[in-house]
């Protein structure tokens, strides 16, 4: 076990002692419900109707509200333990292997217009206060976070891109593992507005959104793995698995160079 992995494990053990198990169970019950809802369609194709759009946003908002509810009550939030999320830094990693790449459609990038405003970043809770960013920060904090003025005020995070610990939420961005612009190039340009909002706020999919350092996220931009991989080489396997899982779930294509880069990164993964 590396020193970083040991430090992460120690951090998570300390955090677990401060958490309330009942709140953790309640949060994951809500997440499981949303996951079941989203999985009800084979390719997550919701009819573009006001009713379905409202229902989808309500479910996302309920998850966000769960993260903030303790701010209005006990002033603390739930946090999972290392046994709940079996990965380095407490980040869930899907069990993707090389053979899963064959399920992806290989196609050149599309050149459809992209407008970030079309993707509803970020949705807010029912009170119009806490948003998806706050939810992710609260969920990924290694210690019980505190809240102020509809924001996460304090916590402690592990940035898997740089293998660094961060104590100031202002130093963190919420990264879409597969960037919105990349999704737009890979088949999402013609999605309905509610499907774009669901993708941009995928709080039910723990590897779709990550709290990472500002500098790493801005270095990445909207580049795919052929052009950018995290500076932390130990995270390359996990990153490729996350990227592939997101593309599979949302039926997004990969270009030839991107697939080759994923093959190389997945080739570094331990074999089951």
DACORQUI-V369190 format. One record per backbone hydrogen bond with DSSP energy under -1.0 kcal/mol. CO is the residue of the C=O (numbers start at 0). NH is the residue of the N-H. Records with the same first field share a line. If there is no record, write none. Layout:
CO = NH, NH
This chain:
1 = 5
2 = 6
3 = 7
4 = 8
5 = 9
6 = 10
7 = 11
8 = 12
9 = 13
10 = 14
11 = 15
12 = 16
14 = 17
15 = 18
19 = 23
20 = 24
21 = 25
22 = 26
23 = 27
24 = 28
25 = 29
26 = 30
27 = 31
28 = 32
29 = 33
30 = 34
31 = 35
32 = 36
33 = 37
34 = 38
36 = 39
40 = 43
46 = 48
48 = 52
49 = 53
50 = 54
51 = 55
52 = 56
53 = 57
54 = 58
55 = 59
56 = 60
57 = 61
58 = 62
59 = 63
60 = 64
61 = 65
62 = 66
63 = 67
64 = 68
67 = 70
69 = 74
80 = 83, 84
84 = 86
86 = 89
87 = 90
93 = 95
96 = 99
97 = 100
98 = 101
99 = 102
100 = 103
104 = 253
114 = 117
115 = 118
122 = 131
124 = 127
129 = 124
130 = 134
131 = 135
132 = 136
133 = 137
134 = 138
135 = 139
145 = 152, 153
147 = 150
150 = 147
153 = 145
155 = 141
156 = 165
158 = 162, 163
160 = 231
163 = 158
165 = 156
167 = 170
168 = 171
170 = 213
172 = 211
174 = 209
178 = 182
179 = 183
180 = 184
182 = 187
184 = 109
185 = 252
187 = 190
191 = 195
192 = 196
193 = 197
194 = 198
195 = 199
196 = 200
198 = 201
200 = 202
201 = 204
204 = 207
207 = 176
209 = 174
211 = 172
212 = 216
213 = 217
214 = 218
215 = 219
216 = 220
219 = 222
223 = 226, 227
230 = 232
231 = 234
232 = 235
234 = 238
235 = 239
236 = 240
237 = 241
238 = 242
239 = 243
240 = 244
241 = 245
242 = 246
243 = 247
244 = 248
245 = 249
246 = 251
247 = 250
253 = 106
254 = 258
255 = 259
256 = 260
257 = 261
258 = 262
259 = 263
260 = 264
261 = 265
262 = 266
264 = 267
265 = 268
